[in-house]
């Protein structure tokens, strides 16, 4: 089993920065697709950014140029550096991984961390 634990959320003023972390319990995490999603009250969960096993990065248009996803494969930890934060970035941020092994495929989600952007 793979477990994901997010940290780093909090309250920040507009224009500020936060760095989220997602710590994984298994090296499988670093060999597979991992993503950050977010869900604001009353809205659907949306993809924020992804990093593939080969290092390819993808971002939603709403965060491109402001957020940076990265992963430390030694620590089995993924990060989301969020700069120039806006009130619309307020949401619960979730870590996700799609684990593919020789015998199975499964999705793993963290429990989320709250990010609030407000003055």
N, CA and C atoms as an extended XYZ file, in Angstrom:
357
Properties=species:S:1:pos:R:3:atomname:S:1:resname:S:1:resid:I:1 pbc="F F F"
N         0.828       -1.196        0.000 N   UNK     1
C         0.000        0.000        0.000 CA  UNK     1
C         0.866        1.250        0.000 C   UNK     1
N         0.367        2.285       -0.637 N   UNK     2
C         1.057        3.569       -0.673 CA  UNK     2
C         0.189        4.585        0.051 C   UNK     2
N         0.786        5.321        0.960 N   UNK     3
C         0.067        6.381        1.666 CA  UNK     3
C         0.707        7.729        1.343 C   UNK     3
N        -0.147        8.746        1.216 N   UNK     4
C         0.308       10.092        0.900 CA  UNK     4
C        -0.146       11.046        1.995 C   UNK     4
N         0.752       11.897        2.448 N   UNK     5
C         0.423       12.862        3.501 CA  UNK     5
C         0.855       14.252        3.054 C   UNK     5
N        -0.124       15.149        2.950 N   UNK     6
C         0.169       16.527        2.564 CA  UNK     6
C         0.473       17.384        3.789 C   UNK     6
N         1.234       18.437        3.559 N   UNK     7
C         1.502       19.429        4.595 CA  UNK     7
C         1.856       20.752        3.934 C   UNK     7
N         1.860       21.816        4.737 N   UNK     8
C         2.293       23.108        4.221 CA  UNK     8
C         1.194       24.102        3.944 C   UNK     8
N        -0.052       23.687        4.098 N   UNK     9
C        -1.145       24.622        3.865 CA  UNK     9
C        -1.229       25.668        4.967 C   UNK     9
N        -2.100       26.651        4.749 N   UNK    10
C        -2.276       27.690        5.757 CA  UNK    10
C        -2.954       28.905        5.182 C   UNK    10
N        -2.905       29.975        5.949 N   UNK    11
C        -3.490       31.253        5.553 CA  UNK    11
C        -2.392       32.181        5.047 C   UNK    11
N        -2.617       32.771        3.887 N   UNK    12
C        -1.625       33.662        3.295 CA  UNK    12
C        -2.349       34.827        2.640 C   UNK    12
N        -1.702       35.976        2.602 N   UNK    13
C        -2.302       37.149        1.963 CA  UNK    13
C        -2.161       37.066        0.452 C   UNK    13
N        -3.049       37.726       -0.270 N   UNK    14
C        -2.905       37.772       -1.730 CA  UNK    14
C        -1.525       38.278       -2.126 C   UNK    14
N        -0.949       37.613       -3.120 N   UNK    15
C         0.404       37.941       -3.556 CA  UNK    15
C         1.480       37.167       -2.830 C   UNK    15
N         1.109       36.452       -1.787 N   UNK    16
C         2.068       35.691       -1.013 CA  UNK    16
C         2.393       34.338       -1.618 C   UNK    16
N         3.196       33.574       -0.886 N   UNK    17
C         3.659       32.272       -1.357 CA  UNK    17
C         3.480       31.209       -0.277 C   UNK    17
N         3.316       29.976       -0.736 N   UNK    18
C         3.306       28.802        0.123 CA  UNK    18
C         3.961       27.661       -0.622 C   UNK    18
N         4.517       26.718        0.128 N   UNK    19
C         5.022       25.502       -0.483 CA  UNK    19
C         4.357       24.303        0.177 C   UNK    19
N         3.658       23.528       -0.631 N   UNK    20
C         3.028       22.309       -0.158 CA  UNK    20
C         3.968       21.124       -0.363 C   UNK    20
N         3.867       20.172        0.552 N   UNK    21
C         4.638       18.934        0.437 CA  UNK    21
C         3.704       17.741        0.465 C   UNK    21
N         4.094       16.687       -0.220 N   UNK    22
C         3.357       15.420       -0.212 CA  UNK    22
C         4.380       14.311        0.017 C   UNK    22
N         4.333       13.727        1.201 N   UNK    23
C         5.271       12.665        1.547 CA  UNK    23
C         4.624       11.312        1.296 C   UNK    23
N         5.338       10.453        0.573 N   UNK    24
C         4.820        9.131        0.240 CA  UNK    24
C         5.520        8.061        1.054 C   UNK    24
N         4.805        6.971        1.298 N   UNK    25
C         5.323        5.896        2.138 CA  UNK    25
C         6.067        4.841        1.333 C   UNK    25
N         6.127        5.017       -0.009 N   UNK    26
C         6.719        3.980       -0.844 CA  UNK    26
C         7.502        4.592       -1.999 C   UNK    26
N         8.565        3.892       -2.396 N   UNK    27
C         9.345        4.342       -3.554 CA  UNK    27
C         8.549        4.248       -4.858 C   UNK    27
N         7.462        3.497       -4.832 N   UNK    28
C         6.613        3.404       -6.021 CA  UNK    28
C         6.132        4.788       -6.442 C   UNK    28
N         5.972        5.661       -5.457 N   UNK    29
C         5.479        7.011       -5.734 CA  UNK    29
C         6.365        7.727       -6.739 C   UNK    29
N         7.664        7.583       -6.584 N   UNK    30
C         8.605        8.329       -7.423 CA  UNK    30
C         8.731        7.746       -8.829 C   UNK    30
N         8.146        6.581       -9.058 N   UNK    31
C         8.261        5.931      -10.367 CA  UNK    31
C         6.999        6.097      -11.214 C   UNK    31
N         6.045        6.835      -10.676 N   UNK    32
C         4.755        6.924      -11.337 CA  UNK    32
C         4.251        8.370      -11.418 C   UNK    32
N         3.117        8.510      -12.129 N   UNK    33
C         2.483        9.805      -12.257 CA  UNK    33
C         2.011       10.304      -10.901 C   UNK    33
N         2.302       11.556      -10.592 N   UNK    34
C         1.814       12.187       -9.367 CA  UNK    34
C         1.287       13.573       -9.703 C   UNK    34
N         0.269       13.981       -8.966 N   UNK    35
C        -0.401       15.240       -9.281 CA  UNK    35
C        -0.853       15.947       -8.015 C   UNK    35
N        -1.100       17.222       -8.184 N   UNK    36
C        -1.809       18.027       -7.192 CA  UNK    36
C        -3.174       18.384       -7.772 C   UNK    36
N        -4.195       18.169       -6.972 N   UNK    37
C        -5.541       18.598       -7.287 CA  UNK    37
C        -5.987       19.583       -6.206 C   UNK    37
N        -7.054       20.318       -6.501 N   UNK    38
C        -7.637       21.189       -5.489 CA  UNK    38
C        -9.152       21.215       -5.642 C   UNK    38
N        -9.813       21.496       -4.523 N   UNK    39
C       -11.266       21.582       -4.534 CA  UNK    39
C       -11.696       22.741       -3.641 C   UNK    39
N       -12.348       23.699       -4.263 N   UNK    40
C       -12.888       24.841       -3.543 CA  UNK    40
C       -14.337       24.540       -3.159 C   UNK    40
N       -14.855       25.213       -2.128 N   UNK    41
C       -16.237       24.964       -1.707 CA  UNK    41
C       -17.216       25.159       -2.856 C   UNK    41
N       -18.090       24.174       -3.054 N   UNK    42
C       -19.102       24.267       -4.092 CA  UNK    42
C       -18.605       24.027       -5.502 C   UNK    42
N       -17.358       23.619       -5.631 N   UNK    43
C       -16.800       23.403       -6.965 CA  UNK    43
C       -16.251       21.984       -7.082 C   UNK    43
N       -16.092       21.520       -8.316 N   UNK    44
C       -15.519       20.204       -8.549 CA  UNK    44
C       -14.018       20.209       -8.285 C   UNK    44
N       -13.514       19.033       -7.973 N   UNK    45
C       -12.077       18.896       -7.812 CA  UNK    45
C       -11.420       19.103       -9.167 C   UNK    45
N       -10.345       19.872       -9.204 N   UNK    46
C        -9.679       20.156      -10.468 CA  UNK    46
C        -8.186       19.861      -10.384 C   UNK    46
N        -7.639       19.469      -11.529 N   UNK    47
C        -6.215       19.195      -11.623 CA  UNK    47
C        -5.441       20.507      -11.638 C   UNK    47
N        -4.402       20.571      -10.818 N   UNK    48
C        -3.558       21.762      -10.743 CA  UNK    48
C        -2.266       21.551      -11.517 C   UNK    48
N        -1.570       20.447      -11.211 N   UNK    49
C        -0.277       20.191      -11.846 CA  UNK    49
C         0.055       18.714      -11.725 C   UNK    49
N         0.850       18.226      -12.682 N   UNK    50
C         1.261       16.823      -12.680 CA  UNK    50
C         2.734       16.707      -13.003 C   UNK    50
N         3.311       15.624      -12.505 N   UNK    51
C         4.689       15.277      -12.856 CA  UNK    51
C         4.722       13.792      -13.179 C   UNK    51
N         5.297       13.472      -14.327 N   UNK    52
C         5.337       12.085      -14.771 CA  UNK    52
C         6.651       11.419      -14.362 C   UNK    52
N         6.721       10.122      -14.540 N   UNK    53
C         7.906        9.382      -14.110 CA  UNK    53
C         9.155        9.861      -14.828 C   UNK    53
N         9.007       10.333      -16.047 N   UNK    54
C        10.154       10.834      -16.795 CA  UNK    54
C        10.473       12.288      -16.513 C   UNK    54
N         9.706       12.903      -15.630 N   UNK    55
C         9.963       14.289      -15.258 CA  UNK    55
C         9.141       15.318      -16.013 C   UNK    55
N         8.294       14.873      -16.947 N   UNK    56
C         7.470       15.820      -17.704 CA  UNK    56
C         6.486       16.520      -16.766 C   UNK    56
N         6.311       17.801      -16.978 N   UNK    57
C         5.450       18.624      -16.125 CA  UNK    57
C         4.245       19.128      -16.898 C   UNK    57
N         3.123       19.226      -16.196 N   UNK    58
C         1.908       19.793      -16.785 CA  UNK    58
C         1.253       20.694      -15.753 C   UNK    58
N         0.651       21.775      -16.236 N   UNK    59
C        -0.022       22.735      -15.360 CA  UNK    59
C        -1.367       23.128      -15.941 C   UNK    59
N        -2.300       23.426      -15.058 N   UNK    60
C        -3.545       24.011      -15.528 CA  UNK    60
C        -3.272       25.458      -15.937 C   UNK    60
N        -4.088       25.968      -16.838 N   UNK    61
C        -3.888       27.342      -17.301 CA  UNK    61
C        -3.993       28.349      -16.159 C   UNK    61
N        -4.807       28.034      -15.165 N   UNK    62
C        -5.047       28.981      -14.075 CA  UNK    62
C        -3.834       29.173      -13.160 C   UNK    62
N        -2.890       28.236      -13.185 N   UNK    63
C        -1.722       28.358      -12.286 CA  UNK    63
C        -0.409       28.459      -13.049 C   UNK    63
N        -0.451       28.305      -14.362 N   UNK    64
C         0.777       28.326      -15.166 CA  UNK    64
C         1.509       29.648      -14.955 C   UNK    64
N         2.809       29.547      -14.683 N   UNK    65
C         3.612       30.731      -14.452 CA  UNK    65
C         3.666       31.170      -13.005 C   UNK    65
N         2.786       30.608      -12.179 N   UNK    66
C         2.768       30.974      -10.758 CA  UNK    66
C         3.131       29.807       -9.852 C   UNK    66
N         2.749       28.604      -10.245 N   UNK    67
C         2.997       27.403       -9.438 CA  UNK    67
C         4.075       26.557      -10.104 C   UNK    67
N         4.847       25.852       -9.270 N   UNK    68
C         5.870       24.943       -9.775 CA  UNK    68
C         5.775       23.621       -9.031 C   UNK    68
N         5.626       22.537       -9.780 N   UNK    69
C         5.600       21.197       -9.201 CA  UNK    69
C         6.986       20.583       -9.328 C   UNK    69
N         7.374       19.839       -8.300 N   UNK    70
C         8.668       19.162       -8.342 CA  UNK    70
C         8.599       17.920       -7.465 C   UNK    70
N         9.610       17.074       -7.601 N   UNK    71
C         9.611       15.839       -6.818 CA  UNK    71
C        11.051       15.485       -6.454 C   UNK    71
N        11.237       15.061       -5.222 N   UNK    72
C        12.520       14.568       -4.733 CA  UNK    72
C        12.404       13.048       -4.643 C   UNK    72
N        13.001       12.346       -5.586 N   UNK    73
C        12.844       10.891       -5.652 CA  UNK    73
C        13.608       10.164       -4.545 C   UNK    73
N        14.546       10.809       -3.925 N   UNK    74
C        15.254       10.192       -2.801 CA  UNK    74
C        14.369       10.230       -1.558 C   UNK    74
N        13.696       11.351       -1.361 N   UNK    75
C        12.823       11.510       -0.203 CA  UNK    75
C        11.403       11.016       -0.456 C   UNK    75
N        11.108       10.623       -1.697 N   UNK    76
C         9.738       10.208       -2.047 CA  UNK    76
C         8.737       11.293       -1.675 C   UNK    76
N         9.073       12.505       -1.999 N   UNK    77
C         8.254       13.661       -1.641 CA  UNK    77
C         8.051       14.550       -2.856 C   UNK    77
N         6.823       15.019       -3.006 N   UNK    78
C         6.477       15.935       -4.082 CA  UNK    78
C         6.159       17.294       -3.477 C   UNK    78
N         6.412       18.344       -4.245 N   UNK    79
C         6.202       19.696       -3.752 CA  UNK    79
C         5.349       20.499       -4.735 C   UNK    79
N         4.712       21.510       -4.204 N   UNK    80
C         4.030       22.489       -5.047 CA  UNK    80
C         4.382       23.866       -4.498 C   UNK    80
N         5.244       24.562       -5.223 N   UNK    81
C         5.591       25.928       -4.854 CA  UNK    81
C         4.559       26.859       -5.479 C   UNK    81
N         3.872       27.615       -4.632 N   UNK    82
C         2.792       28.480       -5.100 CA  UNK    82
C         3.169       29.930       -4.822 C   UNK    82
N         3.306       30.701       -5.879 N   UNK    83
C         3.652       32.115       -5.778 CA  UNK    83
C         2.519       32.975       -6.313 C   UNK    83
N         2.566       34.249       -5.991 N   UNK    84
C         1.555       35.205       -6.476 CA  UNK    84
C         0.143       34.676       -6.232 C   UNK    84
N        -0.097       34.209       -5.033 N   UNK    85
C        -1.376       33.587       -4.722 CA  UNK    85
C        -2.522       34.581       -4.791 C   UNK    85
N        -3.665       34.063       -5.248 N   UNK    86
C        -4.874       34.869       -5.400 CA  UNK    86
C        -5.989       34.275       -4.525 C   UNK    86
N        -6.988       35.055       -4.182 N   UNK    87
C        -8.119       34.491       -3.425 CA  UNK    87
C        -8.758       33.293       -4.129 C   UNK    87
N        -8.763       33.276       -5.455 N   UNK    88
C        -9.327       32.136       -6.192 CA  UNK    88
C        -8.535       30.849       -6.015 C   UNK    88
N        -7.335       30.950       -5.462 N   UNK    89
C        -6.541       29.740       -5.198 CA  UNK    89
C        -6.967       29.064       -3.896 C   UNK    89
N        -7.858       29.691       -3.152 N   UNK    90
C        -8.338       29.105       -1.906 CA  UNK    90
C        -9.050       27.789       -2.175 C   UNK    90
N        -8.577       26.732       -1.512 N   UNK    91
C        -9.131       25.395       -1.738 CA  UNK    91
C        -8.431       24.406       -0.811 C   UNK    91
N        -8.967       23.202       -0.778 N   UNK    92
C        -8.236       22.088       -0.178 CA  UNK    92
C        -7.401       21.471       -1.301 C   UNK    92
N        -6.125       21.318       -1.036 N   UNK    93
C        -5.201       20.786       -2.033 CA  UNK    93
C        -4.888       19.321       -1.695 C   UNK    93
N        -5.028       18.465       -2.705 N   UNK    94
C        -4.846       17.028       -2.530 CA  UNK    94
C        -3.676       16.526       -3.371 C   UNK    94
N        -2.964       15.614       -2.795 N   UNK    95
C        -1.910       14.887       -3.497 CA  UNK    95
C        -2.506       13.605       -4.066 C   UNK    95
N        -2.100       13.268       -5.280 N   UNK    96
C        -2.634       12.084       -5.961 CA  UNK    96
C        -1.501       11.356       -6.676 C   UNK    96
N        -1.613       10.039       -6.717 N   UNK    97
C        -0.672        9.246       -7.502 CA  UNK    97
C        -1.402        8.104       -8.181 C   UNK    97
N        -1.001        7.820       -9.401 N   UNK    98
C        -1.500        6.649      -10.119 CA  UNK    98
C        -0.362        5.650      -10.150 C   UNK    98
N        -0.532        4.575       -9.392 N   UNK    99
C         0.531        3.593       -9.236 CA  UNK    99
C         0.309        2.439      -10.202 C   UNK    99
N         1.303        2.187      -11.030 N   UNK   100
C         1.251        1.088      -11.992 CA  UNK   100
C         2.404        0.139      -11.695 C   UNK   100
N         2.047       -1.103      -11.365 N   UNK   101
C         3.073       -2.118      -11.158 CA  UNK   101
C         2.870       -3.237      -12.180 C   UNK   101
N         3.669       -4.274      -12.097 N   UNK   102
C         3.551       -5.385      -13.044 CA  UNK   102
C         2.278       -6.193      -12.823 C   UNK   102
N         1.648       -6.005      -11.650 N   UNK   103
C         0.481       -6.838      -11.350 CA  UNK   103
C        -0.777       -6.049      -11.070 C   UNK   103
N        -0.685       -4.744      -10.895 N   UNK   104
C        -1.889       -3.996      -10.574 CA  UNK   104
C        -1.727       -2.512      -10.894 C   UNK   104
N        -2.879       -1.841      -10.955 N   UNK   105
C        -2.936       -0.395      -11.159 CA  UNK   105
C        -3.900        0.161      -10.117 C   UNK   105
N        -3.492        1.193       -9.397 N   UNK   106
C        -4.416        1.769       -8.421 CA  UNK   106
C        -4.110        3.239       -8.186 C   UNK   106
N        -5.155        3.930       -7.734 N   UNK   107
C        -5.066        5.348       -7.434 CA  UNK   107
C        -4.911        5.547       -5.932 C   UNK   107
N        -4.130        6.555       -5.565 N   UNK   108
C        -3.936        6.885       -4.154 CA  UNK   108
C        -4.148        8.379       -3.967 C   UNK   108
N        -4.878        8.724       -2.918 N   UNK   109
C        -5.135       10.130       -2.582 CA  UNK   109
C        -4.685       10.424       -1.162 C   UNK   109
N        -4.166       11.626       -0.961 N   UNK   110
C        -3.950       12.108        0.388 CA  UNK   110
C        -5.232       12.690        0.951 C   UNK   110
N        -5.178       13.123        2.204 N   UNK   111
C        -6.380       13.655        2.860 CA  UNK   111
C        -6.568       15.140        2.607 C   UNK   111
N        -5.570       15.793        2.076 N   UNK   112
C        -5.702       17.197        1.728 CA  UNK   112
C        -5.141       18.146        2.766 C   UNK   112
N        -4.810       19.344        2.291 N   UNK   113
C        -4.355       20.419        3.163 CA  UNK   113
C        -5.022       21.717        2.708 C   UNK   113
N        -5.517       22.484        3.660 N   UNK   114
C        -6.275       23.681        3.338 CA  UNK   114
C        -5.342       24.848        3.023 C   UNK   114
N        -5.624       25.528        1.923 N   UNK   115
C        -4.932       26.767        1.563 CA  UNK   115
C        -5.981       27.871        1.494 C   UNK   115
N        -5.769       28.918        2.259 N   UNK   116
C        -6.685       30.059        2.264 CA  UNK   116
C        -5.913       31.318        1.921 C   UNK   116
N        -6.351       31.994        0.871 N   UNK   117
C        -5.710       33.240        0.441 CA  UNK   117
C        -6.682       34.377        0.726 C   UNK   117
N        -6.329       35.197        1.694 N   UNK   118
C        -7.240       36.253        2.122 CA  UNK   118
C        -6.467       37.345        2.849 C   UNK   118
N        -6.958       38.566        2.705 N   UNK   119
C        -6.346       39.674        3.430 CA  UNK   119
C        -7.073       39.914        4.747 C   UNK   119
